[in-house]
């Protein structure tokens, strides 16, 4: 659905020939005429006791139960103000988050029911030209934070990524221990320094940055020193400590990676962008037991159109967030267009008996929202961050066959809607959901 997308510079050329339209079209386009927009600020508040929310900690220590929206979204208390949570990763009975702040800089956080949110990082000397990207944890006792590093750009040094790995302290110790790895890009291109990390298991961890996919070798040393200098300078390793290249993109149009996701070993997806001028094409590389294969690709042509490659499915535009709810099916938040007029929807890419099937769906135009992030337990039960001024949350059920719907899952507490932008939604089930953003961390433990 075409709608304004203010505040995001998504560069993509318009659809060209009819063949391009067909390659990207849904095989089950959502019929949105039946939908009626719901005011996410409508409704009062609901106070849920410990029996309904055994793990909520919005008012931990106050003796009061958390105050939640009628849909069960509870605003948890953050350890500081002026903090923007960029990403969140729930695991076990805890959650980890990475944040940035004009006051506090880049921060790492952990949540549990007993103590709520707290900082777990220590002074690490991050530059203002470093940006937090994402967080992933294999279990409650180890966590990885990824930071894109463009600090060397202005002085002619390589740019790249930092990976911070934290290990939980063993009592009586109380301070997390950290190692830092630096991965340098082969050139100075800004966009290729976008880095994303995800793991199929503790022993199968992937980092996508520059044109390459790295895999962690746990038998190699990982520590460049959390307070050390730039890798490749003052004795640091140029390409780093424990991370080994497993796959590389050779296409000169490659711009950057936007996601790594999957369901586990044999189903790992790497999401990227091919670009030329204002034209962009989605790149999907998948790793199975048979190795790396290209699922979706295209040739950008500097503003004319995205052209299909022989024998490969093609989607013009880009995915700026993606999730694999079940094996063989990826769902991405898709954008196509330039400036204030962008086609924004969710796209499902399925691999069925070796065939790539593409479907698209979007909310009714009367809902007037821009989609940002998606997570779900299945392709037919998705949660989507949607902006209309501030951020709302939509629940998308069975939207691929024309019979489903998009509905607001209200964040309003005491009748007041959420007025802050949200960045990411993730969960482990419909009873363990997090939506985070600027000065916000909403937790939902009800169906």
N, C-alpha and C positions, 0 to 999 in steps of 0.2 A: 504494500500500500504506500502510495507517495504522500509524504507529509514533510513539513519543515523539520529540520534537524539542527537547531541553533546550537552553536558552541562547539561543534565537532567538525574538524576539517577532514572530511572523508572524500578523497579524490578518486573519482571514477568517471569514465566517459559514458555517454548515453548509449542505450541499446541501439545497435545498428540494424543489420539484416535480420530477416524473419527467422533465419536459422539460429541466431543468438537467442532470440526470445524463446524459441522452442526448447533450446537446451536448458534454459533456466526455469521454464514454466513448471508449475505444480501439476502433478498427476491427480491431485485431490485438493483443489483450491478451496480454502475456507469460505463458506457462505456466511457473511457477517451481517446480512440484512436483518436477521432475527434478533440481533443483540441490542440491548438497551444499555447505554452507559449508566454506571452507578457512581454516585458522588462518594469518593473514598473518605471524605470528611463527614459523611452522614452517619449518625449513630452516636451513642453515648460511650461510656466506658464500662469495663467489666473488671472486677477484681477477683482473681482466681487464687485459691488457697494452695497449700503445699500438696494436697492430694492430686490436684489437676496439673500443677507445675512443680514437680519434685526437684527440678534442676535449675529453675530460674533464680537469678541472683541480682535482680535490678535494684533491690533495696536491702541487700545483704547487711546484716548488723543493725538495721533499724527496728527490727521486730515487726515490720509491716510486710504483708505479702506484696508481690509485684503487681503493678497496675498495667493492664494489657488492653489492647484493642478488642473489639467484639470478635475479631477473627483469630484472636489468640497471640498476636504479635506483642511481645513484651520488650520495652526499651530498657536495656541493661545499662548500668552506670559505668562510664569510662573513668580511668584514673587521672585524666587531665582534660582541660578544655582545649579548644583550638587544635583538634587532632582529626585527621582524615584517614579513616581506615580504607586502605586500597584493596585489600583482599583478606579472606578469612578461610580457614581450613578446620572443620570439625573432625575430631578423631576420638573414639572412645567416649569418655564422659567429659572431655575437654574441647577447647577450641583455641587455635592460634590465629593471630592476625598481624599484618604488617601495616604500618601507618606512616604518614608524614605530617609535619607541622611546621609552620613558620616560626614557632617558639622553640619546639623541642627537637626539630630535625626528624630524621628517620628513626622510628621506634618499632620494637618487636614486643608483642603482647601475648599473654596467655589468659584463658578464662577457665574457671571451674566453679562448681556450684557452691563450694564452701567459701571461696574468697572473691568471687567475681573476677573482673579484669585487673591485671597487674602487668607492669613492664618487666621483661626478663632480659633485656639487652644490657650491655655495658658500653662505656665510651669506646667508639670504634672509628672516629675521625672521618665520617662521611662528608664528602664535598657537596656543595650546593648543585653541582652538575651530575649528581647521582640521583636516580629515581627508583623507588621501590616498585616492584612489578607483581610478584606473587609469592605465595607461601604454600608449602606442601609438607606433610608429616606422615611417615610410615606407621607411627604409633605415638603413644602419649609421651615417650621419653626421648624422642629425637625429632628435630624439626629443621627444615631448610627454608631460608629466605633468599630471594633473588633480587638483585639490584642492577639496573642498567647503568653503565658507567660511561659518561661522555666527558669526564673531567680532563682527559688528555687531549681533547680535540683542539682547544685553543693554543696549546703549546706544541702541537705536532707529534704528540705521543699517540699510540694506538688507543682506541676506545674498545669497550667490551662489556663484560659483566662481572659482578661479584656474587659469589655464592657463600652465604654464611650458614654453617651447620652448627646447631645448638644441641647439647646433650644435658639432660636433666641431672642436677646434683644428687648425689647419694648422701642421705643424712649421716652425720650432722651438717654436712656442707649445705649451703643455701643458695649459692651462686651458680648459674648455668655456665658451662664451659663452651667455648666457641672456637671454631676453625674458620679460616677464610681462604677461598680459592679465587684467583683472578684468571679470567679467560679473555684474551685479547683478540680483536678482529684483525684481519689482514690488511685493512685499509681504514680510512678515516670517515667512511660514510656514516652519517648520524643514524639513519633509520635502522641500519642493520645491527645496532647495538641493543635493540629490544630483545630481552632474554626472558624465556619462560621455562619452568621446570615442573616435572610431574614424575611420579614413580608408579610402576606396575606392582612393585613390592619393595621391601627394604633393600633387596639385592639387585633391583632393576630400576635405576633412577636415571632419568634423561634430562638433559639441558639443551635447549635449542637457542642458538644465538649466532649472529652473523649468517653465513650460508650453511652452517653445520649443525649436526645433531651430535652431542657428546653423551657418553654413558659413563657413569661413575664406576671406577675400579676401586673397590674398598680395600684392596690389599696395598694400594699405593698411598703415600703420605698425602694428607689433605691440607696441612696447615701452612699458609703463607704468613701467619701471624696476624691477629686481629688489629694490631696497631702498626703493622708494617707499611712500607711504601708501596708504590705502584708496581705491579708485577712487571718484570723486565727491566726494572730500575733498581740500582743499589743491590744487585745480587738476586733479585726475585726471579722466579721462573717465568718465562715468556708465555708458555701455554701450559696449563697448569695441572699441577698437583691432583692426581687422581681422576682427572677428566680426560677421556680418550675419544677422538673423533670416530664415530661409527657410520655416519652418512653425511654426504655433502651435496648441496644443490649446485649444479653447474650452469643453470640458466642465467644469463646476464641481466634479465629482467627481474630477478628476485629482489624483493624489497626488505621484508622482515617476517619473523614469526609472530603470531598473535596468541597461540595456545598450544599446549600439549595436554592431551586428555586420553581417556580410554577406560576399559573395564578391567584390565589386568594383562598378564603375559599373553601374547598372541593377538592383542587387540589394542594397539597404541596408535593414536592419531596425532599427526603434526600439522598444524594449521598455519598457513602463511599467505603472503600477498605477492603476486607478480605485478609490477607497475611500470608504466612508461608515460611520462607526463601526468595527465589527469586520469588516465585510464588504468583500471585495476582489474585483476582476475584472481579468484580464489585459488589457492594451492592447498590440496589435501594429500599428504603422504601418510601411508598406513604401514605399520610394521606388524606382520603376522608371523606364524611359525615358519613361513616360507621366505621371510625377509621383507625388504622394503618395496612397496609398490605405490605408484601414483594413481590416486582415485579420482581427483579433480584437478584440472590444470587449464591454462589458457594463455594466449599470446596477447598482451596489451599492445595497442597500436597508437599510442600518443594522441589520445583524444578521439579517435575514430570509432573503435569498437574493440571488444574482447573477442578474439578469434579462437575457435576450438582447435586443439591439436588432434591429429588423426588417432582415432580409437580411444580417446580420453574424454570423459564428461567435462563440461565446462559451466562455470557459474561466474558471470560478470560481477564485479564489486569486491567486497571483502567481508569476512567474518571477524568481528572484533571481540567476540566471546563465543566459546563452543563447549559442549558437554556431550559425553557419550553415556546415555542412560542405560542402554543395554547393548550387548555385543552386536557388532555389525551395523549400528545405527548412530550417526552423529547428528546432533541438533545445534545449529549455529544461529547467533543473532547477526543478521545480514544487512548490509547497507550498500546501495548503489546510487550514485549521483554525485553532485558537486554543489557546494555552497549551501543555500538555504532550502534547496529542493532535492530531497533525498528519498529514495525508495527504501523503506525500512521494514523488515519482516523477520520471521524465523523460517529457517530452511532445514529440512531433514534430508540427510544423505544416507541412503541404505545400500549395503552390498548384499545382494540376494542371488545366490548361486552364480557368483562371479559377475553379475550385472549391477551396474550403478543406477539406482532409482532416486530421483530428486522430487521433493514435494515442498510447497511453500504455504504459509498461512500467516494471517495478520489480523489484528483486532479491527472492529468496525471503525470507519473513518470518524464517526461521531464520538469515539472515545478520545481522540486527539492526543495520542501518546506516542512517545519515542521509546523504542525498546533498547535495553542496554545489556542485560545479562540474563542467562538462563540456566536452570538446573531442574532436574526431575528424576523420578523413580522409573519412568518409562516415557517413550515418546508421546503417549496419550495422557500423561499427567505431569505437566510442566509448571514451574514457577518462574515468572519473568519480571525483572525490574523494568518499570516503564515510567518515563518522565512526562509530566505535563505541568511545567513550571518547576515544581519540586518532584520528588520521586514517589511512585506508588508501586504496588505489587499486584500483578495479575496472575490468576491461575488459569492455565490453558488446558482444557480437557478434550481429547478426541477431536482436535482441530484439523486433522489432515483429510478427513473424509466428508466434510461439509455438514456434519451433524453435531459437531462440538461447539464449544463456546469459550470466550475469554471473559472472565469475571474479575472485578476488583476484590482483592483480599485486604480489607481496610487496615491501615496503620493508625487510624484516628484514636486518640485517647482523650476522654472527656470531651468528645466532640471536635477536638482540634486535629486537623490533618497534619501529617508529617510535612515540614517545610524545608527539609534538608535533602541534598542530592545523595543518592545511594550509588555505590560502585559495583558491588558484587553480591550475588546470592549463591549459597552453597548449602549442602546438607548431607546427612547420611540416610535419612528417611523423612517421611512427612511429619514425623514426631521429633525431628532434630534438625531444624532449619535455622540458618543465619542469613540476615541481610544487613550489610554494613555500608557505611559511607562517612560523610562529614559529620563528626560529632554524634554519630548514630551507630548502634549495634543492636539490632532487633533479633530476638530469639523466639522461636515458636516450637512448642512441644505438644500441641494438640493436632489431631488429624485435619 
